[in-house]
Amino acid sequence: MSDERARAPRMPPRWFVVTAWYVHRAIYRGTRGRLGLWRPRPGRWGTLRLTTTGRRSGQPRSVILGYYEDGPDLVTLAMNGWAEGEPAWWLNLRAHPDAEVVLRGEVRQVTGRAAHGAERERLWARWREIDEGLDALAARRSSETAVVVLEPRDAVPR
């Protein structure tokens, strides 16, 4: 019998994660969007730039997020770098669901919402195919990680 134990995923220190976010945004801004965003490929996620309206300030707030496509919808996770608490962009999106997404070579107007029930399970399973360590990372948080669906604004509500 082997004495293999499931290990908690190793996470870099919080300062490193935050620094990486700042560097990624700086690359995006410094190259005027030529670098920093990419489309998802089979078995891989892509990156998008989401601009929400600040829930308190009313000012535009932008963040770069990982995503995959589910038909016309874009799917991301409100994970805050796997730290506790909800990311500010998700709190903003819940207060003001209409937002703008910049993809590589495309801009879309979207409405954001959380997936629930069977839809959430299906979308989470798809994320799990992309990232095998997803469940272990999510277990680091005391609350459930929201699966966020960004629907084209002209889509029919479900």
C-alpha atoms as a printed R data frame, in Angstrom:
    type eleno elety resid chain resno       x      y       z
1   ATOM     1    CA   MET     A     1   0.000  0.000   0.000
2   ATOM     2    CA   SER     A     2   1.345  3.376  -0.906
3   ATOM     3    CA   ASP     A     3   1.440  6.243   1.545
4   ATOM     4    CA   GLU     A     4   0.462  8.856  -1.006
5   ATOM     5    CA   ARG     A     5  -1.510 11.689   0.438
6   ATOM     6    CA   ALA     A     6  -3.393 14.266  -1.495
7   ATOM     7    CA   ARG     A     7  -1.312 17.397  -1.259
8   ATOM     8    CA   ALA     A     8  -2.765 20.837  -1.057
9   ATOM     9    CA   PRO     A     9  -1.776 22.743  -4.174
10  ATOM    10    CA   ARG     A    10   1.212 24.996  -3.723
11  ATOM    11    CA   MET     A    11   0.369 28.605  -4.115
12  ATOM    12    CA   PRO     A    12   2.940 31.340  -4.522
13  ATOM    13    CA   PRO     A    13   2.939 34.043  -1.849
14  ATOM    14    CA   ARG     A    14   0.156 36.614  -2.190
15  ATOM    15    CA   TRP     A    15   2.654 39.402  -3.002
16  ATOM    16    CA   PHE     A    16   3.848 37.384  -5.993
17  ATOM    17    CA   VAL     A    17   0.311 36.826  -7.305
18  ATOM    18    CA   VAL     A    18  -0.545 40.522  -6.968
19  ATOM    19    CA   THR     A    19   2.740 41.545  -8.632
20  ATOM    20    CA   ALA     A    20   2.020 39.182 -11.545
21  ATOM    21    CA   TRP     A    21  -1.401 40.840 -12.010
22  ATOM    22    CA   TYR     A    22   0.212 44.289 -12.129
23  ATOM    23    CA   VAL     A    23   2.896 43.140 -14.576
24  ATOM    24    CA   HIS     A    24   0.299 41.511 -16.860
25  ATOM    25    CA   ARG     A    25  -1.766 44.709 -16.917
26  ATOM    26    CA   ALA     A    26   1.366 46.796 -17.552
27  ATOM    27    CA   ILE     A    27   2.283 44.616 -20.532
28  ATOM    28    CA   TYR     A    28  -1.253 44.975 -21.901
29  ATOM    29    CA   ARG     A    29  -1.243 48.752 -21.462
30  ATOM    30    CA   GLY     A    30   2.360 49.243 -22.592
31  ATOM    31    CA   THR     A    31   1.738 47.406 -25.858
32  ATOM    32    CA   ARG     A    32  -1.669 49.084 -26.318
33  ATOM    33    CA   GLY     A    33  -3.384 45.706 -26.221
34  ATOM    34    CA   ARG     A    34  -1.125 43.928 -28.702
35  ATOM    35    CA   LEU     A    35   0.117 41.584 -25.951
36  ATOM    36    CA   GLY     A    36  -1.634 40.257 -22.879
37  ATOM    37    CA   LEU     A    37  -4.818 38.768 -24.323
38  ATOM    38    CA   TRP     A    38  -5.199 35.428 -26.071
39  ATOM    39    CA   ARG     A    39  -8.024 33.188 -27.240
40  ATOM    40    CA   PRO     A    40  -8.701 29.846 -25.579
41  ATOM    41    CA   ARG     A    41  -7.519 26.734 -27.389
42  ATOM    42    CA   PRO     A    42  -8.668 23.140 -26.881
43  ATOM    43    CA   GLY     A    43  -7.893 22.222 -23.291
44  ATOM    44    CA   ARG     A    44  -6.583 25.736 -22.517
45  ATOM    45    CA   TRP     A    45  -8.152 28.929 -21.244
46  ATOM    46    CA   GLY     A    46  -7.744 32.358 -22.783
47  ATOM    47    CA   THR     A    47  -7.606 35.858 -21.327
48  ATOM    48    CA   LEU     A    48 -10.005 38.756 -21.694
49  ATOM    49    CA   ARG     A    49 -10.206 42.297 -20.388
50  ATOM    50    CA   LEU     A    50 -13.419 42.980 -18.490
51  ATOM    51    CA   THR     A    51 -14.513 46.553 -17.796
52  ATOM    52    CA   THR     A    52 -17.209 46.942 -15.161
53  ATOM    53    CA   THR     A    53 -18.775 49.983 -13.503
54  ATOM    54    CA   GLY     A    54 -17.542 50.576  -9.957
55  ATOM    55    CA   ARG     A    55 -20.336 49.856  -7.509
56  ATOM    56    CA   ARG     A    56 -19.465 52.854  -5.326
57  ATOM    57    CA   SER     A    57 -17.517 55.170  -7.634
58  ATOM    58    CA   GLY     A    58 -19.521 54.669 -10.830
59  ATOM    59    CA   GLN     A    59 -16.174 54.795 -12.676
60  ATOM    60    CA   PRO     A    60 -14.978 52.185 -15.207
61  ATOM    61    CA   ARG     A    61 -12.833 49.445 -13.635
62  ATOM    62    CA   SER     A    62 -10.864 46.958 -15.755
63  ATOM    63    CA   VAL     A    63  -9.313 43.594 -14.976
64  ATOM    64    CA   ILE     A    64  -7.768 40.799 -17.040
65  ATOM    65    CA   LEU     A    65  -9.338 37.362 -16.446
66  ATOM    66    CA   GLY     A    66  -9.024 33.802 -17.657
67  ATOM    67    CA   TYR     A    67 -12.016 32.444 -19.574
68  ATOM    68    CA   TYR     A    68 -13.318 29.833 -21.975
69  ATOM    69    CA   GLU     A    69 -16.158 29.985 -24.487
70  ATOM    70    CA   ASP     A    70 -19.459 28.177 -24.015
71  ATOM    71    CA   GLY     A    71 -21.312 28.836 -27.244
72  ATOM    72    CA   PRO     A    72 -21.782 32.629 -27.435
73  ATOM    73    CA   ASP     A    73 -21.105 33.000 -23.682
74  ATOM    74    CA   LEU     A    74 -17.772 33.598 -21.980
75  ATOM    75    CA   VAL     A    75 -17.186 31.770 -18.689
76  ATOM    76    CA   THR     A    76 -14.814 32.869 -15.918
77  ATOM    77    CA   LEU     A    77 -14.366 32.284 -12.186
78  ATOM    78    CA   ALA     A    78 -14.703 34.862  -9.395
79  ATOM    79    CA   MET     A    79 -11.735 33.466  -7.511
80  ATOM    80    CA   ASN     A    80  -9.687 36.430  -6.209
81  ATOM    81    CA   GLY     A    81  -6.447 34.543  -6.819
82  ATOM    82    CA   TRP     A    82  -7.876 31.750  -4.630
83  ATOM    83    CA   ALA     A    83  -7.708 34.057  -1.603
84  ATOM    84    CA   GLU     A    84 -10.637 34.739   0.709
85  ATOM    85    CA   GLY     A    85 -13.273 37.262  -0.247
86  ATOM    86    CA   GLU     A    86 -14.897 38.123  -3.526
87  ATOM    87    CA   PRO     A    87 -12.903 39.966  -6.184
88  ATOM    88    CA   ALA     A    88 -13.900 43.612  -6.628
89  ATOM    89    CA   TRP     A    89 -14.781 43.077 -10.297
90  ATOM    90    CA   TRP     A    90 -17.370 40.463  -9.293
91  ATOM    91    CA   LEU     A    91 -18.913 42.745  -6.672
92  ATOM    92    CA   ASN     A    92 -19.046 45.504  -9.311
93  ATOM    93    CA   LEU     A    93 -20.611 43.165 -11.876
94  ATOM    94    CA   ARG     A    94 -23.272 42.034  -9.410
95  ATOM    95    CA   ALA     A    95 -24.177 45.683  -8.738
96  ATOM    96    CA   HIS     A    96 -24.032 46.683 -12.444
97  ATOM    97    CA   PRO     A    97 -24.368 43.556 -14.652
98  ATOM    98    CA   ASP     A    98 -23.745 45.332 -17.981
99  ATOM    99    CA   ALA     A    99 -20.072 45.380 -18.905
100 ATOM   100    CA   GLU     A   100 -17.618 45.415 -21.795
101 ATOM   101    CA   VAL     A   101 -15.236 42.621 -22.731
102 ATOM   102    CA   VAL     A   102 -12.167 43.031 -24.915
103 ATOM   103    CA   LEU     A   103 -10.980 39.821 -26.541
104 ATOM   104    CA   ARG     A   104  -8.080 39.408 -28.921
105 ATOM   105    CA   GLY     A   105  -9.336 41.397 -31.936
106 ATOM   106    CA   GLU     A   106 -12.893 41.918 -30.699
107 ATOM   107    CA   VAL     A   107 -14.986 44.002 -28.274
108 ATOM   108    CA   ARG     A   108 -18.279 42.698 -26.878
109 ATOM   109    CA   GLN     A   109 -21.004 44.242 -24.756
110 ATOM   110    CA   VAL     A   110 -22.055 41.643 -22.164
111 ATOM   111    CA   THR     A   111 -24.275 41.062 -19.169
112 ATOM   112    CA   GLY     A   112 -22.743 39.117 -16.287
113 ATOM   113    CA   ARG     A   113 -24.450 36.662 -13.981
114 ATOM   114    CA   ALA     A   114 -23.604 33.723 -11.737
115 ATOM   115    CA   ALA     A   115 -24.354 30.208 -12.956
116 ATOM   116    CA   HIS     A   116 -26.486 28.069 -10.615
117 ATOM   117    CA   GLY     A   117 -27.569 24.456 -10.284
118 ATOM   118    CA   ALA     A   118 -26.977 22.092 -13.175
119 ATOM   119    CA   GLU     A   119 -25.541 24.874 -15.339
120 ATOM   120    CA   ARG     A   120 -22.908 25.661 -12.683
121 ATOM   121    CA   GLU     A   121 -22.011 21.986 -12.345
122 ATOM   122    CA   ARG     A   122 -21.602 21.637 -16.120
123 ATOM   123    CA   LEU     A   123 -19.463 24.779 -16.427
124 ATOM   124    CA   TRP     A   124 -17.360 23.844 -13.362
125 ATOM   125    CA   ALA     A   125 -16.740 20.389 -14.870
126 ATOM   126    CA   ARG     A   126 -15.503 22.058 -18.043
127 ATOM   127    CA   TRP     A   127 -13.108 24.245 -15.992
128 ATOM   128    CA   ARG     A   128 -11.955 21.068 -14.245
129 ATOM   129    CA   GLU     A   129 -11.009 19.603 -17.660
130 ATOM   130    CA   ILE     A   130  -8.858 22.686 -18.306
131 ATOM   131    CA   ASP     A   131  -7.337 22.842 -14.812
132 ATOM   132    CA   GLU     A   132  -6.993 19.499 -13.020
133 ATOM   133    CA   GLY     A   133  -6.148 21.198  -9.704
134 ATOM   134    CA   LEU     A   134  -9.317 23.299  -9.695
135 ATOM   135    CA   ASP     A   135 -11.123 21.489  -6.876
136 ATOM   136    CA   ALA     A   136  -8.067 21.560  -4.591
137 ATOM   137    CA   LEU     A   137  -7.585 25.283  -5.230
138 ATOM   138    CA   ALA     A   138 -11.268 26.007  -4.639
139 ATOM   139    CA   ALA     A   139 -11.107 24.096  -1.352
140 ATOM   140    CA   ARG     A   140  -8.693 26.756  -0.063
141 ATOM   141    CA   ARG     A   141 -11.612 29.196   0.077
142 ATOM   142    CA   SER     A   142 -14.299 29.088   2.759
143 ATOM   143    CA   SER     A   143 -17.032 30.096   0.311
144 ATOM   144    CA   GLU     A   144 -18.073 28.631  -3.021
145 ATOM   145    CA   THR     A   145 -16.317 30.151  -6.028
146 ATOM   146    CA   ALA     A   146 -18.829 31.774  -8.375
147 ATOM   147    CA   VAL     A   147 -18.859 30.592 -11.974
148 ATOM   148    CA   VAL     A   148 -19.538 33.789 -13.913
149 ATOM   149    CA   VAL     A   149 -21.272 33.753 -17.300
150 ATOM   150    CA   LEU     A   150 -20.795 36.782 -19.545
151 ATOM   151    CA   GLU     A   151 -23.632 36.714 -22.058
152 ATOM   152    CA   PRO     A   152 -23.795 38.885 -25.171
153 ATOM   153    CA   ARG     A   153 -26.036 41.784 -24.248
154 ATOM   154    CA   ASP     A   154 -28.480 41.059 -27.047
155 ATOM   155    CA   ALA     A   155 -28.938 37.453 -25.828
156 ATOM   156    CA   VAL     A   156 -32.330 36.289 -24.647
157 ATOM   157    CA   PRO     A   157 -32.385 35.951 -20.819
158 ATOM   158    CA   ARG     A   158 -32.557 32.392 -19.492
